[in-house]
């Protein structure tokens, strides 16, 4: 089991949380001006990096608040959690890219 550190409640078991997708995805300024391709990109296209990734999480079994987390997608390690609406924090040293690494 993973322990996820809710910025409002502290560390809790992963079963209390629901994954919410990529964090910091900007909503369209004028949704009526988008064509089908642009809507598809907004709704379905997300980054898929190996390394640090900003995600949204919902603490469904606790405070019921949304927050963001930086998680390493290769190791599942949570590097930072922070309230929704806050800027992404610097996560310090650690892998952000695995160029040249064979799967």
N, C-alpha and C positions, 0 to 999 in steps of 0.2 A: 504494500500500500504506500501511496505517496502522501506526504504531509504538505498541504498547501497553506501558505501563510496569508490569510485574509488581512488586508490592511486595516480592517475595522474590528475584527474579532480575534485575530491571532491564528496560530497554526491549528488546522483541523484536518481530519481524514478526507481523502479525495472523494469519498462517496457523498459528501455534503455539497459538492459542486457540480455545475453543468458548464460544459465548454461552450463558448459563444463565438468562436471564429477569430479571424484576424483583427487586431486592434488598429485604431487610427485610420480607418477607411473613411474618407471624406464623402459625405452625401453630395449628390449633384446640386449645384446652385439653382439651376432651372430645369427641373425634371421633365417639363413639357417639351423642351428643346432636344431631348435625346432621341436618337433613332434606335432601332432594335439592337444593333450591334453594340452601341454604347450602353444600353440598359443591360445587356448580357454581360458586358465587362464589369459593370458596377455590381451586379447581383452575384455573379458566379466566379469571376476570375480573382484568384488570390495568390499571393506569394507562396512558394513552397521551398524555403531554403533549408539547407542542412546547417544547423548551428542556431544561434540566438534568433528568437522569433517573438514578436509582440502579439499577445493573444488577449481576448476578453474572456472573463470567467464570471459566473453568477453563483453567489453563495446561497443556494436554494435551501440548505438545511440549517442555516444560521441567520445572519442579519438580512438576507435576501437582497443584498446590494450587489451591483455590478462593479468589477474592478479589472485592472489590466495586469498582466504578468509578462515577464521576459523569461522564456523557457528555451533551453537547448533541445532542439528536436532530435539530436543524435543520442543524447544521454538521458533525456526527460528531466534534467535538473532545472529547478526553478531558480533563476539568478536574482530576480527582484519581483516584487508586487507593489502596486501603487494604485491610488483611487482613480476611477474613471474621470476623464476630463483633465487629468494632470499630464504634464509633458513626460515623455519617455526618459527614464533616468539612465545615466551612464552605468554600465554593468561591470566596468573594470576589465582586467585582463581575462582572457578566456577565448575559446574558439568562436569566431563569428563566420568563418568560412573554412571549408575543407577542400580547397582546390587541390587537385592532384591526388587526393585520397581515393583509393579504389574501394568500391563497396564490397 
